[in-house]
Amino acid sequence: MAILVIAEHDNASLKGATLNTVTAATQMGGDIHVLVAGEGCQAAADQAAKVAGVDKVLVADSAAYAHQLAENVSLLVAELGKDYSHVVAPATTSGKNFMPRVAALLDVAQVSDITRVESADTFDRPIYAGNAIATVQSLDAIKVITVRTTGFDAAAAEGGSAAVEAVGSTHDAGVSSFVGEEMAVSDRPELTAAKVVVSGGRGMGSGENFALIDAVADKLGAAVGASRAAVDAGFVPNDMQVGQTGKIVAPELYVAVGISGAIQHLAGMKDSKIIVAINKDEEAPIFQVADYGLVADLFDVLPELEKQL
C-alpha cells in the first residue's frame, strides 16, 4: 500500500503545509510518494526528496502545471491516484480547489479537513465549526483526503533521501487559463505558518487603526490576522481573515484585539497554544477560550504594549 501526497509549493520551494501533510500520511501506513507538479519545479522536488519519511518523489514538470490550475492538476492526480490507496493533500486554498475534482474523477467520497488518523480508513474531522469532532470511516478503495495542517506536527525537512522520478503525463483541460495574480508582499511570516499571530476585529474601528496592530506585530515578529467582521467592514484584505471561512491557525501565541469571539472566528484559532484577549467588553465570548484576558480599551493598551516591547 502506497500513499500519494500532493506537495504544495511555488516551484522554487516547498510550502510548510506539505511537511504537516507528510506526517499525517505516515500515520496511515505504507510508502509515502510525493507529487510535485509545476514548471521549473526541480528545486521543490529536491527539497521534497530530503523530507524525512518520504520514499519517492514524482515530478511533473510542464507548462500546463505552471500555475497549478485545478482543472489541469486534478486530471494528473486522478490518473496517478488510481495506483494508490490514499491521495492526500493539505486543506489549504489550493488543496480545497483541486481535491474535490480528484474525488469526483475517481468516483469516491472525499474525507475533508482531517485532524487525526485513527487507522488507515478511519479519521477524525471537526464539524459544527469545530464544536464537535466526527470520526468517519471510508470504505472506498482509494481514500481522497485533505489534512488540516494545524492538527499534525511538521515532518523533518532534512534527513530523507528519496528517489526522484519524472512523470511524463501532461494534462491541459483547455477550459481555463492563467490571467494574472496580485501578490501581497510582506516581511512578516505567512499567517498559517507564523508562531505568533496578532489579530484585530471590528473593535479596531477602521483600517487605519490596524497600524497599531502592525506596530506590535513588528516587535513580536508576528503575522497579522483579522476577524471576518473586520474584513467585511473593509478594514483589511480578506486574505488576512482567520476563522471557519478564512485561514486556520494554531500558533504558539495568538493575540486577539477587539475581537468579540464569534464561533466562526474561534473555529480558526482556538487550537493556539496560548491565547491572549484584549477587549473592553468583559462579557465578550473570547474570554472563555483565552488563557490571559485584559479588559481595557485597545487604543490605550496597544501603544503601551508596543512601548514595553
C-alpha positions as CSV (number, residue, x, y, z in Angstrom):
1,M,0.0,0.0,0.0
2,A,1.4,3.4,-1.0
3,I,0.2,6.9,-0.3
4,L,0.4,9.8,-2.7
5,V,0.9,13.2,-1.1
6,I,0.4,16.3,-3.3
7,A,3.0,18.8,-2.5
8,E,2.2,22.5,-2.1
9,H,5.0,24.7,-3.5
10,D,5.8,27.8,-5.5
11,N,8.0,25.9,-8.0
12,A,11.1,27.1,-6.1
13,S,10.5,25.7,-2.7
14,L,8.0,23.6,-0.7
15,K,5.4,25.2,1.5
16,G,5.3,24.2,5.1
17,A,1.9,22.7,4.8
18,T,3.4,19.8,2.8
19,L,5.5,18.8,5.9
20,N,2.4,18.5,8.1
21,T,0.6,16.5,5.4
22,V,3.5,14.1,5.2
23,T,3.2,13.5,8.9
24,A,-0.5,12.7,8.6
25,A,0.2,10.4,5.6
26,T,2.9,8.4,7.6
27,Q,0.3,7.6,10.2
28,M,-1.9,5.9,7.6
29,G,0.8,3.3,6.9
30,G,2.6,2.4,3.7
31,D,5.2,4.1,1.5
32,I,5.0,7.8,1.0
33,H,5.3,9.2,-2.5
34,V,5.2,13.0,-3.0
35,L,3.9,14.5,-6.3
36,V,5.5,17.9,-7.2
37,A,3.5,19.3,-10.2
38,G,4.7,22.6,-11.7
39,E,7.0,24.2,-14.2
40,G,10.7,24.5,-13.4
41,C,10.0,22.9,-10.1
42,Q,13.1,20.7,-9.7
43,A,14.3,22.7,-6.7
44,A,11.0,22.0,-4.9
45,A,11.3,18.3,-5.8
46,D,14.8,18.2,-4.4
47,Q,13.5,19.6,-1.2
48,A,10.7,17.0,-1.1
49,A,13.3,14.2,-1.5
50,K,15.0,15.3,1.7
51,V,11.9,15.2,3.8
52,A,12.0,12.5,6.5
53,G,9.6,9.7,5.8
54,V,9.3,10.2,2.0
55,D,10.2,7.2,-0.1
56,K,9.8,8.6,-3.6
57,V,9.2,11.9,-5.3
58,L,7.3,12.2,-8.6
59,V,8.0,15.3,-10.7
60,A,5.5,16.5,-13.3
61,D,7.3,19.4,-14.9
62,S,5.2,21.0,-17.6
63,A,3.9,24.4,-18.7
64,A,0.4,23.0,-18.1
65,Y,1.1,22.9,-14.4
66,A,3.0,26.3,-14.2
67,H,0.3,28.0,-12.1
68,Q,-1.2,24.7,-10.8
69,L,-4.7,25.3,-12.2
70,A,-7.1,23.0,-10.6
71,E,-8.6,21.8,-13.9
72,N,-5.2,20.5,-15.1
73,V,-3.7,19.3,-11.8
74,S,-6.8,17.3,-10.9
75,L,-6.6,15.3,-14.1
76,L,-2.9,14.4,-13.4
77,V,-3.6,13.5,-9.7
78,A,-6.6,11.4,-10.7
79,E,-4.5,9.5,-13.3
80,L,-1.7,8.8,-10.8
81,G,-4.1,8.2,-7.9
82,K,-5.5,5.1,-9.3
83,D,-2.4,3.2,-8.3
84,Y,-2.5,4.4,-4.6
85,S,-4.6,3.5,-1.6
86,H,-4.7,7.1,-0.4
87,V,-4.4,10.5,-2.1
88,V,-3.6,13.2,0.4
89,A,-3.2,17.0,0.2
90,P,-3.2,19.9,2.7
91,A,-6.6,21.5,3.3
92,T,-5.3,24.9,2.0
93,T,-6.9,27.1,-0.6
94,S,-5.1,25.2,-3.3
95,G,-5.9,21.7,-1.9
96,K,-9.6,22.7,-1.4
97,N,-9.6,23.8,-5.1
98,F,-8.5,20.6,-6.8
99,M,-9.0,17.7,-4.4
100,P,-12.9,17.6,-4.8
101,R,-12.3,17.3,-8.6
102,V,-9.9,14.4,-8.0
103,A,-12.5,12.7,-5.8
104,A,-15.2,13.1,-8.5
105,L,-12.9,11.8,-11.2
106,L,-12.1,8.8,-9.1
107,D,-15.8,8.4,-8.2
108,V,-15.1,8.3,-4.4
109,A,-16.2,10.4,-1.4
110,Q,-13.6,12.9,-0.1
111,V,-12.8,13.0,3.6
112,S,-12.1,16.6,4.3
113,D,-10.1,18.5,6.8
114,I,-8.9,15.6,9.0
115,T,-7.2,16.4,12.3
116,R,-6.3,12.8,13.4
117,V,-5.7,9.5,11.9
118,E,-7.3,6.6,13.8
119,S,-6.4,3.9,11.3
120,A,-5.8,3.5,7.5
121,D,-9.5,4.0,6.8
122,T,-10.8,6.0,9.9
123,F,-10.2,9.6,10.6
124,D,-11.3,12.5,12.9
125,R,-12.5,15.7,11.5
126,P,-14.2,18.8,13.0
127,I,-17.8,19.6,12.4
128,Y,-20.2,22.4,13.5
129,A,-17.4,25.0,13.4
130,G,-15.1,22.8,15.5
131,N,-17.6,22.3,18.3
132,A,-17.8,18.6,17.7
133,I,-15.4,16.0,16.3
134,A,-16.7,13.4,13.9
135,T,-15.0,10.1,13.5
136,V,-15.5,8.9,9.9
137,Q,-14.6,5.7,8.1
138,S,-14.1,5.5,4.4
139,L,-14.9,2.2,2.6
140,D,-13.7,3.5,-0.8
141,A,-10.8,1.6,-2.4
142,I,-9.0,4.9,-2.8
143,K,-9.2,7.4,0.0
144,V,-9.1,11.0,-1.1
145,I,-8.2,13.1,2.0
146,T,-7.4,16.7,2.8
147,V,-5.5,17.4,6.0
148,R,-6.0,20.3,8.4
149,T,-2.3,21.0,8.9
150,T,-2.6,22.5,12.4
151,G,-3.6,19.1,13.6
152,F,-0.2,17.5,12.8
153,D,3.4,18.3,13.6
154,A,5.6,19.1,10.6
155,A,7.8,16.3,9.3
156,A,11.6,16.9,9.5
157,A,12.7,18.8,6.4
158,E,16.0,17.1,6.4
159,G,17.1,13.5,6.8
160,G,15.4,11.8,3.9
161,S,17.0,10.6,0.6
162,A,14.0,9.7,-1.6
163,A,14.4,8.7,-5.3
164,V,13.2,11.4,-7.7
165,E,11.3,10.2,-10.8
166,A,9.9,12.1,-13.7
167,V,6.2,11.8,-14.7
168,G,5.6,12.2,-18.4
169,S,1.8,12.8,-18.3
170,T,0.7,16.3,-19.3
171,H,-2.9,17.3,-19.0
172,D,-4.3,20.5,-20.2
173,A,-8.1,20.6,-19.8
174,G,-8.3,23.6,-22.1
175,V,-11.1,25.1,-20.0
176,S,-9.2,27.7,-18.0
177,S,-6.1,29.9,-18.4
178,F,-3.9,31.9,-16.1
179,V,-4.6,35.6,-16.4
180,G,-2.6,37.2,-13.6
181,E,-2.1,37.4,-9.9
182,E,-1.6,40.1,-7.3
183,M,0.9,39.0,-4.6
184,A,0.9,40.7,-1.2
185,V,4.5,41.4,-0.3
186,S,5.3,41.4,3.3
187,D,8.3,41.0,5.6
188,R,6.1,39.3,8.1
189,P,5.8,35.5,8.3
190,E,3.0,33.7,6.5
191,L,-0.2,33.8,8.5
192,T,-0.8,30.0,8.6
193,A,2.9,29.3,9.5
194,A,3.6,32.0,12.0
195,K,4.5,31.2,15.6
196,V,2.9,34.4,16.8
197,V,-0.3,36.0,15.3
198,V,-1.9,39.3,16.3
199,S,-5.4,39.7,15.0
200,G,-7.8,42.7,15.1
201,G,-11.6,42.8,15.0
202,R,-14.4,45.2,14.5
203,G,-13.3,47.0,17.6
204,M,-10.4,48.4,15.7
205,G,-12.8,50.9,14.2
206,S,-11.1,51.4,10.9
207,G,-8.3,50.1,8.6
208,E,-6.0,53.0,9.6
209,N,-6.2,51.8,13.2
210,F,-4.6,48.5,12.2
211,A,-1.3,50.4,12.2
212,L,-1.5,49.9,16.0
213,I,-1.5,46.2,15.5
214,D,1.2,46.3,12.8
215,A,3.5,48.1,15.3
216,V,3.0,45.4,17.9
217,A,3.3,42.6,15.4
218,D,6.6,44.0,14.1
219,K,8.1,44.0,17.6
220,L,6.9,40.4,18.1
221,G,7.9,39.1,14.6
222,A,4.3,38.2,14.2
223,A,1.8,37.8,11.4
224,V,-1.3,40.0,11.3
225,G,-4.8,38.5,11.1
226,A,-8.3,39.7,11.3
227,S,-11.8,38.6,12.1
228,R,-14.5,38.3,9.4
229,A,-16.2,41.4,10.8
230,A,-13.1,43.4,10.2
231,V,-12.7,42.0,6.7
232,D,-16.4,42.6,5.8
233,A,-16.1,46.1,7.1
234,G,-13.3,46.7,4.6
235,F,-10.6,47.4,7.2
236,V,-8.2,44.8,5.8
237,P,-8.0,42.4,2.8
238,N,-9.8,39.1,3.0
239,D,-6.5,37.1,2.9
240,M,-6.0,38.2,6.5
241,Q,-9.2,36.6,7.7
242,V,-8.8,34.0,10.5
243,G,-11.9,31.7,11.0
244,Q,-14.1,29.0,9.7
245,T,-14.3,30.6,6.2
246,G,-10.8,32.1,6.4
247,K,-7.5,30.6,7.5
248,I,-7.0,28.1,10.3
249,V,-4.1,29.0,12.5
250,A,-2.5,27.4,15.6
251,P,0.5,29.5,16.6
252,E,2.4,29.4,19.9
253,L,0.8,32.8,20.8
254,Y,-2.4,34.3,19.5
255,V,-3.3,37.8,20.5
256,A,-7.0,38.8,19.8
257,V,-7.5,42.6,19.9
258,G,-11.0,44.0,19.7
259,I,-12.4,40.6,18.7
260,S,-15.7,39.5,20.4
261,G,-15.1,35.8,19.8
262,A,-17.9,34.6,17.5
263,I,-18.0,30.9,16.9
264,Q,-16.8,31.4,13.3
265,H,-13.6,33.1,14.5
266,L,-12.9,30.7,17.3
267,A,-13.1,27.8,14.9
268,G,-10.0,29.2,13.2
269,M,-7.8,29.9,16.2
270,K,-8.8,28.0,19.3
271,D,-6.1,25.4,18.9
272,S,-3.5,28.1,19.5
273,K,-1.1,27.2,22.4
274,I,-1.6,30.5,24.3
275,I,-4.5,32.9,23.6
276,V,-4.4,36.5,24.8
277,A,-7.6,38.6,24.5
278,I,-7.8,42.4,24.7
279,N,-11.4,43.7,24.8
280,K,-13.2,46.4,26.7
281,D,-16.4,44.2,27.0
282,E,-15.8,41.8,29.9
283,E,-18.7,39.7,28.7
284,A,-17.1,39.0,25.3
285,P,-17.1,35.3,24.4
286,I,-13.4,35.5,23.5
287,F,-12.5,35.5,27.2
288,Q,-14.0,32.0,27.6
289,V,-11.2,30.5,25.5
290,A,-8.4,33.0,26.4
291,D,-5.5,31.9,28.7
292,Y,-5.0,35.6,29.5
293,G,-7.5,38.4,29.2
294,L,-7.3,42.1,29.6
295,V,-10.5,44.2,29.9
296,A,-9.3,47.5,28.6
297,D,-9.6,50.0,25.7
298,L,-7.3,48.7,22.9
299,F,-6.4,52.2,21.9
300,D,-4.8,52.6,25.4
301,V,-3.3,49.2,25.6
302,L,-1.7,48.8,22.1
303,P,0.6,51.9,22.3
304,E,1.6,50.9,25.8
305,L,2.3,47.3,24.8
306,E,4.4,48.5,21.9
307,K,6.4,50.7,24.2
308,Q,7.0,47.9,26.7
309,L,8.1,45.5,23.9
